[in-house]
Each structure stands twice: as C-alpha cells, then as structure tokens.
Amino acid sequence: MYGVQRRERILAQLRENGSVSVSALARQLGVSELTVRRDVNTLAQQGLVTRVHGGATLRSILDTTRIAASGPAPRYVVGMVVPSLDYYWPQVVNGARAEAARLRTTILLRASTYDARDQRRQVEALLRTPALDGLIVAPDTSGDEALDTLRWLDALPVPVVLAERRVPAEAAELRLDSVASDHEVGAGLAVRHLHQAGHTRIGLFTQRDNPSRGPVEAGWRSALETLGLPADAARLDGIRFDAPGRDEAMDDALELLERTRTSAVVVLPDPQALALEQHALDRGIRVPHDLAIVAYDDDVARFGDPAITAIRPPKESVGREAVHLLVSRIEADEVRPTHRVRLGPELHVRRSSLPSAIDPASVAEAEGGTTWTEDGAE
C-alpha cells in the first residue's frame, strides 16, 4: 500500500469514528507504528488532522498549531470554488489539498451556493488574485445558463478544470478538462447488488436538484435492462423527505413501493435514504426484510439503524485528480489533449440491503471489490 493510500485510510477512519489509534491502525494496515506516526505527522502538517497522544482526531478548531511550511516555496497558486462545505465536498477538498501539497501548489478555497450567478461571482473574485495560475470549479452543467457558464470559463485567461462535473455533449468542443465520479457505474453496482440479494423489482428515488441525478438514473435503467428486470418498479424524482410535508411525502413513497411491488430501492442522496428508512420502520415496515435500501453518496448512511448500504463516490480521488489535471495543464504546451476523466465508485454493504438469510461474506465475494461493513464500522 502506497503512502497516499494509507493516509486515505486514516482519514476515512477519522470520518467514521472521530479519532484513530496509532497501534490499531498499524495492525489494520499491516505496517509499523512508526510508519503510521509519520503518516499522521504528514496529515497534521497539511492541516487535515490534530495529533493527540497515541493517535489523531480530525482537525480541531481549538488546534492553534500553525501548518508547517516545509520544503521549497509553492510553484503554483490555484483557486477552487465548490458549492458546499457541509456535505459531500469536504472530502473532495481534502483530496485536492493533499495533492496540492505534494505538487507544491497553494489552493485558495471559496465556497459558493448551487446558484450559477453566485458561482460566477466567486470565480471573478479569485481572478483578481495576483499570479493566479488556474481554477478548479464545480458549476451547474445542466441548467438554462450552463452552456453560457462553460463557454465563459473556457475563455478565461487561466486553465480551468471541472471537478465532479462533466462537459455536456453540446459543449464537447470546449478545452475544459474535467474529472467526475462515474455515477452510471455506481448505480449499476447498486442494482446488481440488490439483484444478487434476491430482488427483482428495484426502484429509484432521487432528489431533483442533485447534480448526480441524471447519470444515476441512466445507470439504474441500463442495469435493469442488462439484467432483464422490469422497468416499471417505483420511480420518484424530486423527493424532499427533509421538507415541510415530509411525512405525507414518505407515506406516498411507501404506498408507491407497495403498489408497484417494489421490494428494494436506491435513494439519492443518502440523507433522504436515512429519512425513508426511519419512516418505514415507524410504519412497521422492516428493513431489510420487507424493504431493502441502498443509499447513494455515503456521507451519513452508516448512521442508519440498521446501517444503510451505500454507493461511495471516490470524492477524495476526484479532488486529487482535479489538482493533478490542472497542474499538468499549467505545465503543458498547447498540444496537450483535453482530458475528461471518470473514476469508479465503490459499494459498501451494510445491513439495510441484506435479508438475514444471506451471508454478507458471500455477497462481498460475488460483487468483487465490495466492502462489507458491520454496523457501519469498516
């Protein structure tokens, strides 16, 4: 295992548990405690963790330690604009910061909303930064203003990489590089897992304003067709199980599942899956015996009871690859081809999708690359 992979595992453990022990990590990773301490020190120098006796915690607001400036001065200064810092995107940012440190690059981070005008304002503010070398952005690529925004970004005087966004076919001529999770593949993993668990009518619930909605639906439909499964299972677009009227909306969703004889459902994003699971249990519907659930995103799915199986996009890898693409573009001559990169998500199996008669180990083996998670602790 390479050093960056070990440090990814350490950060994953921290997100799951809040703290890690050097001795426990050494056993899990099969390396010496000295190696783990060096990894923790590296993460602390990057401002990602706080060192404590015998281990580490996620970076604390009480940690006043200055991030160490080691080695030569940064070579590049890049701006990064993300639409959120409280869901999904922190891991993308962590990955970008880690790769930037490796490539001696400074990241200037700005948070916007999902509003295209706000995103443009944040980009314009970064463009006023002296000696800015490039930008990493995550604009809306499907709204009415999307094409105009992408053409504006392509015409900027610095190179631009799209993170967790794809350039639509109608803008294929643009020179924008991009890196995104392959959500079609992720949705297919979810459907095949549920089919392996014995389900033949597999539904899909999505939140309408989620940027991953289109690719997830395409992957869901493709997997159903490939497996010869019926396409008339429950489908809801525009769910908001966290808004006023949520109980009525979830009752309607459960009624649709029953009416269409749908025994399993993929839910994007996973806070909506968590709300649906809790509501189903309150209504006497057993999970997974009466209804199996797979969440998409895997930010909070592990907090379900039972813990919810989830598709985990490679968020940190998206951040790392975005920085790598941008630095490569900065250093390249004009003949470098446009790079449009897709990274594969992972399936993390938990209790919400497995009938009690099914052995988790056998499902993990059959899926290949699946991670079995016992009560949310990997």
C-alpha positions in Angstrom: 0.0 0.0 0.0 1.4 3.4 -1.0 1.7 6.2 1.5 -1.2 8.2 0.0 -3.4 5.1 0.2 -2.5 4.7 3.9 -3.3 8.3 4.6 -6.6 8.0 2.8 -7.5 5.1 5.0 -6.5 7.1 8.1 -8.8 10.0 7.0 -11.6 7.5 6.3 -11.3 6.1 9.8 -11.4 9.6 11.3 -14.6 10.4 9.4 -16.2 7.2 10.6 -15.0 7.3 14.2 -13.8 10.8 15.0 -10.4 9.6 16.3 -7.9 6.9 15.5 -5.3 5.0 17.5 -1.8 4.5 16.0 -1.5 1.0 17.4 -4.9 -0.1 15.9 -4.1 1.5 12.6 -0.7 -0.3 12.4 -2.5 -3.6 12.9 -5.2 -2.9 10.3 -2.7 -1.6 7.7 0.0 -4.2 8.4 2.7 -1.6 8.9 4.8 -0.5 11.8 3.6 2.1 14.4 6.4 4.4 13.3 5.1 4.4 9.7 1.6 5.3 11.0 3.0 8.1 13.1 4.8 9.5 10.1 1.6 9.4 8.1 -0.2 11.2 10.9 2.5 13.8 11.1 2.2 14.4 7.3 -1.6 14.9 7.6 -1.1 17.2 10.6 1.4 19.3 8.6 -1.2 19.6 5.9 -3.8 20.8 8.4 -6.1 17.8 8.0 -5.8 16.2 11.5 -4.8 17.1 15.0 -2.3 14.9 16.7 -3.1 13.6 20.2 -1.4 11.2 22.5 -1.3 7.8 20.8 -3.3 8.8 17.8 -5.2 11.7 16.0 -8.5 13.4 15.6 -9.9 15.4 12.7 -8.6 18.9 12.7 -10.0 20.7 15.7 -11.0 24.4 15.7 -9.1 24.5 19.0 -5.9 23.4 17.3 -3.8 26.6 17.0 -0.7 24.8 15.6 0.5 26.6 12.5 0.6 24.4 9.5 4.3 23.7 8.8 5.9 25.3 5.8 8.3 22.6 4.6 10.4 22.4 1.5 10.6 25.0 -1.3 8.1 27.7 -1.9 4.9 26.8 -3.8 5.2 26.7 -7.5 1.6 27.5 -8.4 -1.5 29.3 -6.9 -4.9 27.9 -7.9 -8.4 28.8 -7.0 -11.1 26.3 -6.1 -14.8 27.0 -5.9 -17.1 24.4 -4.5 -20.9 24.6 -4.0 -20.9 23.3 -0.4 -18.7 22.8 2.6 -21.0 20.8 4.7 -21.9 17.8 2.6 -20.0 15.7 0.0 -17.5 18.4 -0.9 -15.3 18.5 2.2 -13.8 15.1 1.1 -13.2 16.5 -2.4 -11.4 19.5 -0.9 -9.3 17.2 1.4 -8.1 15.2 -1.6 -7.3 18.4 -3.5 -5.3 19.8 -0.6 -3.3 16.6 -0.2 -2.4 16.5 -3.9 -1.7 20.3 -3.9 0.8 19.8 -1.0 2.5 17.0 -2.9 2.8 19.2 -6.0 3.8 22.4 -4.1 0.7 24.2 -5.0 -1.3 26.6 -2.9 -5.1 26.3 -3.0 -7.3 29.4 -2.5 -10.7 27.9 -1.5 -14.1 29.6 -1.9 -17.5 28.2 -1.1 -20.5 29.2 -3.2 -24.1 28.0 -3.5 -25.5 26.0 -6.3 -26.7 29.3 -7.9 -24.8 30.0 -11.2 -24.6 33.7 -10.6 -23.0 33.2 -7.1 -20.5 30.7 -8.6 -19.5 33.3 -11.2 -19.0 35.9 -8.5 -16.7 33.6 -6.6 -14.7 32.8 -9.7 -14.4 36.5 -10.5 -13.1 37.3 -7.0 -10.4 34.6 -7.4 -9.4 36.0 -10.8 -8.4 39.2 -9.0 -5.8 37.3 -7.1 -2.3 38.2 -8.2 -0.4 35.4 -10.0 -3.3 33.0 -10.1 -2.3 30.0 -12.3 -5.6 28.1 -12.7 -9.1 27.3 -11.4 -11.0 24.2 -10.2 -14.7 24.7 -10.3 -18.0 22.8 -10.0 -20.6 24.8 -12.0 -24.1 23.6 -12.8 -23.7 21.9 -16.2 -27.4 21.1 -16.8 -29.4 24.3 -16.1 -30.5 27.0 -18.6 -27.3 29.1 -18.1 -25.0 26.1 -18.1 -23.6 26.4 -21.7 -23.0 30.1 -21.3 -21.2 29.5 -18.0 -19.0 26.8 -19.5 -18.1 29.0 -22.5 -17.2 31.8 -20.2 -15.0 29.5 -18.1 -13.3 28.2 -21.3 -12.5 31.8 -22.4 -10.8 32.8 -19.1 -7.1 33.6 -19.2 -6.2 30.7 -16.9 -6.8 27.0 -17.4 -10.0 25.5 -15.7 -10.7 22.0 -14.5 -14.3 20.9 -13.7 -14.5 18.8 -10.5 -17.3 16.3 -10.1 -18.9 17.7 -13.3 -18.9 16.6 -16.9 -18.8 18.7 -20.0 -22.1 18.0 -21.9 -22.1 16.7 -25.4 -23.3 20.0 -26.9 -20.1 21.7 -25.4 -17.7 19.0 -26.4 -15.5 21.4 -28.4 -14.5 23.3 -25.3 -11.0 22.9 -23.9 -12.1 22.3 -20.3 -10.6 19.3 -18.6 -12.8 17.5 -16.1 -12.8 14.7 -13.5 -16.0 13.2 -12.2 -17.3 10.0 -10.5 -18.8 7.5 -12.9 -22.3 7.6 -11.4 -23.7 5.3 -14.1 -21.3 2.6 -12.9 -22.2 3.3 -9.2 -26.0 2.9 -9.9 -25.3 -0.3 -11.7 -23.3 -1.6 -8.7 -26.3 -0.9 -6.5 -28.8 -2.6 -8.8 -26.6 -5.7 -9.3 -26.1 -6.0 -5.5 -29.8 -5.9 -4.8 -30.4 -8.4 -7.6 -27.7 -10.6 -6.1 -29.6 -10.3 -2.8 -32.7 -11.7 -4.4 -34.7 -8.7 -5.5 -36.2 -8.4 -9.0 -38.2 -5.2 -8.7 -35.7 -2.4 -7.8 -36.8 1.2 -7.7 -35.1 4.6 -7.7 -35.8 7.7 -5.6 -33.8 10.9 -6.5 -33.7 14.5 -5.3 -34.4 16.7 -8.4 -31.7 19.3 -7.8 -28.9 16.8 -7.2 -26.3 17.1 -10.0 -25.8 13.3 -9.9 -29.5 12.5 -10.6 -29.2 12.1 -14.4 -26.2 9.8 -14.5 -27.6 7.7 -11.6 -30.9 7.3 -13.4 -29.2 6.3 -16.6 -27.1 3.7 -14.8 -30.2 2.3 -13.0 -32.1 1.9 -16.2 -29.2 0.4 -18.0 -28.6 -2.2 -15.2 -32.3 -3.1 -15.2 -32.2 -3.7 -18.9 -29.0 -5.7 -18.8 -30.3 -8.0 -16.0 -33.7 -8.4 -17.7 -35.5 -6.8 -14.7 -38.9 -5.0 -15.0 -38.6 -1.3 -15.7 -41.9 -0.4 -14.0 -40.6 -0.5 -10.4 -41.2 2.5 -8.2 -39.6 5.7 -9.6 -39.8 9.1 -7.9 -37.9 12.2 -9.0 -37.9 15.3 -6.8 -38.1 13.7 -3.3 -37.6 16.1 -0.4 -38.0 14.0 2.8 -36.5 16.8 4.8 -39.0 19.5 3.8 -42.4 20.5 5.1 -45.0 17.8 4.4 -42.2 15.2 4.7 -44.4 12.6 6.5 -47.1 12.7 3.7 -44.4 12.6 1.0 -42.8 9.5 2.6 -46.2 7.8 3.1 -46.9 8.4 -0.6 -43.4 6.9 -1.4 -44.1 3.8 0.7 -47.6 3.4 -0.9 -45.9 3.6 -4.4 -43.4 0.9 -3.4 -46.3 -1.4 -2.2 -48.5 -0.7 -5.3 -45.7 -1.5 -7.7 -44.5 -4.5 -5.6 -41.0 -2.9 -5.4 -39.0 -4.7 -2.7 -35.8 -2.7 -3.0 -34.9 0.9 -3.7 -31.8 3.0 -4.5 -32.1 6.5 -2.9 -30.0 9.6 -3.9 -28.7 11.3 -1.7 -28.3 9.3 1.4 -29.8 11.8 3.9 -33.1 11.1 2.0 -32.4 7.4 2.3 -31.9 7.7 6.1 -35.2 9.6 6.5 -37.0 7.0 4.4 -35.6 4.1 6.4 -36.7 5.7 9.7 -40.2 6.4 8.4 -40.6 2.9 7.1 -39.6 1.5 10.4 -42.1 3.8 12.2 -44.8 2.5 9.9 -44.0 -1.1 10.7 -42.0 -1.9 7.6 -39.0 -4.0 8.4 -35.6 -3.1 6.8 -34.3 -5.1 5.0 -36.8 -7.9 5.3 -39.8 -6.0 3.8 -37.8 -3.3 2.1 -34.1 -3.2 1.1 -32.4 0.2 0.8 -29.2 1.3 -0.9 -28.2 5.0 -0.5 -26.1 7.0 -2.9 -23.2 9.2 -1.7 -22.3 7.5 1.7 -21.9 10.6 3.8 -24.4 9.7 6.6 -25.7 6.3 5.5 -23.7 4.5 8.2 -25.8 6.2 10.9 -29.0 4.3 10.0 -30.3 1.6 12.2 -29.8 -0.8 10.5 -26.8 0.9 8.9 -27.6 1.6 5.2 -25.7 0.0 2.3 -24.3 2.8 0.2 -22.5 3.6 -3.1 -19.5 5.8 -2.2 -18.2 8.0 -5.0 -14.3 8.5 -4.9 -14.6 12.0 -3.5 -11.0 12.5 -2.3 -9.7 11.0 -5.6 -11.8 13.5 -7.5 -10.1 16.3 -5.6 -6.6 14.8 -6.1 -7.1 14.2 -9.8 -8.5 17.7 -10.4 -5.3 19.2 -9.0 -3.2 16.8 -11.0 -5.0 17.7 -14.2 -4.8 21.4 -13.5 -1.0 21.3 -12.8 -0.5 19.1 -15.9 -2.4 21.7 -18.0 -0.4 24.6 -16.5 2.9 22.9 -17.3 1.9 21.5 -20.7 2.4 23.0 -24.1 -0.6 23.8 -26.4 -0.8 20.3 -27.9 -1.9 18.5 -24.7 -5.3 16.9 -25.5 -8.4 17.6 -23.4 -8.8 15.2 -20.5 -12.2 14.0 -19.4 -11.7 11.6 -16.5 -14.2 9.3 -14.8 -13.5 7.5 -11.6 -15.3 4.4 -10.3 -17.4 4.4 -7.1 -17.4 1.6 -4.5 -20.3 -0.4 -3.0 -20.2 -0.6 0.8 -22.5 -3.3 2.0 -24.3 -2.9 5.3 -27.4 -4.4 6.9 -30.1 -2.4 5.1 -29.9 -4.4 1.9 -29.3 -8.0 3.1 -32.1 -10.4 4.2 -30.9 -12.2 7.4 -30.6 -15.5 5.4 -27.9 -14.1 3.2 -24.2 -14.4 4.3 -22.5 -11.0 3.9 -19.2 -12.6 3.0 -20.7 -14.5 0.1 -22.3 -11.3 -1.3 -19.0 -9.4 -1.0 -17.2 -12.2 -2.8 -19.8 -12.2 -5.6 -19.7 -8.5 -6.1 -16.0 -8.2 -6.3 -14.5 -5.0 -4.9 -17.4 -4.7 -2.4 -16.6 -3.6 1.1 -18.7 -5.4 3.8 -19.4 -3.0 6.7 -20.6 -4.4 10.0 -22.9 -1.8 11.7 -21.2 1.0 9.8 -17.6 0.3 11.1 -15.4 -0.8 8.2 
